[in-house]
Amino acid sequence: MIVLGQRTAHYGSVSFSLAQHGRRVRPRVAAPGELSAALDFCQAQGANGVMAGARIEILLRTPAPMGEVWVLERRGARPAGAHLRADHIEALAWAGGNLIPVGADEVSGRAFGEMASARGARYHTVVGEATGVMAVWQVLEPIWQRPRSVRPNQPCMVALGPPLVEADTQVRPASLRALDALVPACRAMFTEELGFPPPGPEPAYRAHVAAQVGRGSILARLTRADGRVIFKAELGSQCGSWVQVQGVWTDPVWRGQGIGKAGMAAVVAEAKRRGLVNVCLYVNDFNTPALAVYRAVGFAQVSTWATIMY
């Protein structure tokens, strides 16, 4: 057992505790039979739960483990012997390729950070509601290597109704016939957004984009003359009626002409046509052109996210 002030972690188990201001919380790994309750909790969190909820939905359908869910129960909320329900959960975290806290405040976020440290796992990103993410990072910052980027203020936005601008009818689900044009567009978006190119070999990235096309996730507008991608976006994480839009990009040559606004209006309309009636996204606070586009289309900020990228 290691004791650090008021923090206590039993490094030989999967149960950890952290006390602050008289409050003690103990995250644990959710059992397979508790994943439905974890999913219900994520769905109740709306835009803040869609990314983790999407991964839990996959975990429920996939026999091979791809991650795990850590839960913090509300003290005294669950009667002895009762099955876990969403209203018994105070906060949770998805722990897979990414660590995604949901509903976490500073205390529970630090508890998730302690658990991540003790379990020895490494993540590509810590992402989600800013309070929980930054609390996780307070614990991990002295332990892990320096991150590629720390983005503490990312507005999480939701489309409040039908698009406020006319949708671009040329934005449609992409086909594999356009893969040669889509791959460089996706690569350009990734590099511009994150500051470094997609990791791994080119064939693997091409296969990743092709898989997204096969799922119908990528929406794009191409020029009629040469098939060049003008605008693209992705219907990313989906949980219940929620979808998180990702990878929004307009060719720099076409920026400032309303392409992004009309394209995003088309993305929202297509999502709703598919039954994904709640459309959300998160964006860097310094990306003022993107913020202006989203607001013009009808998105409004509902919370603040943060991302730590390794």
Backbone hydrogen bonds, N-H to C=O, Kabsch-Sander energy under -0.5 kcal/mol:
donor,donor_aa,acceptor,acceptor_aa,energy
2,I,9,A,-1.5
4,L,2,I,-0.5
4,L,7,R,-2.5
7,R,4,L,-2.6
8,T,17,S,-1.3
9,A,2,I,-1.5
10,H,15,S,-0.7
11,Y,9,A,-1.0
13,S,10,H,-1.5
16,F,27,P,-1.3
17,S,8,T,-1.7
18,L,25,V,-1.5
19,A,6,Q,-1.4
20,Q,23,R,-2.2
23,R,20,Q,-1.8
25,V,18,L,-1.7
28,R,71,V,-1.7
30,A,69,V,-3.4
34,E,31,A,-2.4
35,L,32,P,-1.3
38,A,34,E,-1.8
39,L,35,L,-2.6
40,D,36,S,-2.3
41,F,37,A,-2.1
42,C,38,A,-2.1
43,Q,39,L,-2.6
44,A,40,D,-1.9
45,Q,41,F,-0.8
45,Q,42,C,-1.0
46,G,43,Q,-1.3
48,N,45,Q,-1.5
49,G,46,G,-1.7
50,V,46,G,-0.7
53,G,49,G,-2.8
54,A,50,V,-2.3
55,R,51,M,-1.1
56,I,52,A,-2.0
57,E,53,G,-2.5
58,I,54,A,-1.7
59,L,55,R,-2.2
60,L,56,I,-2.2
61,R,57,E,-1.1
61,R,58,I,-0.6
62,T,58,I,-1.5
68,E,95,A,-2.1
70,W,93,A,-2.9
71,V,28,R,-2.9
72,L,91,A,-2.8
73,E,71,V,-0.5
74,R,88,H,-3.3
77,A,74,R,-2.2
78,R,74,R,-0.5
82,A,79,P,-2.1
88,H,85,R,-1.7
89,I,86,A,-1.5
90,E,72,L,-3.2
91,A,72,L,-1.4
92,L,102,V,-2.1
93,A,70,W,-2.3
94,W,100,I,-2.2
95,A,68,E,-2.9
96,G,94,W,-0.5
96,G,98,N,-2.6
99,L,125,T,-2.5
100,I,94,W,-2.6
100,I,98,N,-0.6
102,V,92,L,-3.4
109,G,105,D,-2.6
110,R,106,E,-2.0
111,A,107,V,-1.9
112,F,108,S,-2.2
113,G,109,G,-2.0
114,E,110,R,-2.5
115,M,111,A,-2.0
116,A,112,F,-2.5
117,S,113,G,-2.3
118,A,114,E,-2.5
119,R,115,M,-2.2
120,G,116,A,-0.7
120,G,117,S,-0.7
121,A,116,A,-1.0
124,H,97,G,-3.1
125,T,97,G,-0.5
126,V,308,I,-2.0
127,V,99,L,-2.1
128,G,306,A,-1.6
129,E,101,P,-0.7
130,A,304,T,-2.8
133,V,129,E,-2.4
134,M,130,A,-2.8
135,A,131,T,-1.5
136,V,132,G,-2.3
137,W,133,V,-2.4
138,Q,134,M,-1.6
139,V,135,A,-1.0
139,V,136,V,-0.7
140,L,136,V,-2.0
141,E,137,W,-3.0
143,I,140,L,-1.3
144,W,140,L,-3.0
148,R,309,M,-2.2
149,S,309,M,-1.5
151,R,307,T,-3.0
154,Q,305,W,-2.6
156,C,303,S,-2.7
157,M,155,P,-0.6
157,M,281,L,-3.0
158,V,300,A,-2.4
159,A,279,V,-2.6
160,L,158,V,-0.7
160,L,298,G,-2.0
164,L,297,V,-2.3
168,D,262,A,-2.1
169,T,167,A,-0.7
171,V,168,D,-1.6
172,R,170,Q,-0.7
172,R,220,A,-2.4
174,A,218,I,-2.8
178,A,175,S,-1.8
179,L,176,L,-1.7
181,A,178,A,-1.0
182,L,178,A,-2.3
183,V,179,L,-2.5
185,A,181,A,-1.2
186,C,182,L,-3.1
187,R,183,V,-2.5
188,A,184,P,-2.4
189,M,185,A,-2.3
190,F,186,C,-2.5
191,T,187,R,-2.5
192,E,188,A,-2.5
193,E,189,M,-2.6
194,L,190,F,-2.8
195,G,191,T,-1.9
205,Y,201,P,-1.7
206,R,202,E,-2.7
207,A,203,P,-2.2
208,H,204,A,-1.9
209,V,205,Y,-2.4
210,A,206,R,-2.5
211,A,207,A,-2.2
212,Q,208,H,-1.8
213,V,209,V,-2.3
214,G,210,A,-2.5
215,R,211,A,-1.5
216,G,213,V,-1.5
217,S,212,Q,-2.5
218,I,212,Q,-0.5
219,L,233,A,-3.0
220,A,172,R,-2.8
221,R,231,F,-2.4
223,T,228,R,-2.7
227,G,223,T,-1.4
230,I,221,R,-3.0
231,F,221,R,-1.3
232,K,249,W,-2.4
233,A,219,L,-2.1
234,E,246,Q,-2.8
235,L,217,S,-2.9
236,G,234,E,-1.2
236,G,244,Q,-1.8
239,C,242,W,-2.1
242,W,239,C,-2.2
243,V,278,N,-2.2
244,Q,237,S,-2.7
245,V,243,V,-0.6
245,V,280,C,-3.1
246,Q,234,E,-2.5
249,W,232,K,-2.6
251,D,230,I,-3.1
254,W,251,D,-2.0
255,R,252,P,-1.0
257,Q,254,W,-0.9
259,I,254,W,-0.5
262,A,258,G,-2.2
263,G,259,I,-2.5
264,M,260,G,-2.6
265,A,261,K,-2.2
266,A,262,A,-1.7
267,V,263,G,-1.9
268,V,264,M,-2.6
269,A,265,A,-2.2
270,E,266,A,-2.4
271,A,267,V,-2.5
272,K,268,V,-2.3
273,R,269,A,-2.0
274,R,270,E,-1.4
275,G,272,K,-1.5
276,L,271,A,-2.5
277,V,275,G,-1.4
278,N,241,S,-2.4
279,V,277,V,-0.7
280,C,243,V,-2.6
281,L,157,M,-1.9
283,V,155,P,-1.8
285,D,153,N,-1.5
287,N,284,N,-1.5
288,T,286,F,-1.8
291,L,287,N,-2.2
292,A,288,T,-2.2
293,V,289,P,-2.0
294,Y,290,A,-2.7
295,R,291,L,-2.4
296,A,292,A,-2.1
297,V,293,V,-1.7
298,G,294,Y,-1.2
299,F,294,Y,-2.8
300,A,158,V,-2.1
302,V,156,C,-3.1
303,S,156,C,-1.4
305,W,154,Q,-3.3
306,A,128,G,-2.5
307,T,151,R,-2.2
308,I,126,V,-2.6
309,M,149,S,-2.7
309,M,307,T,-0.5
310,Y,124,H,-3.2
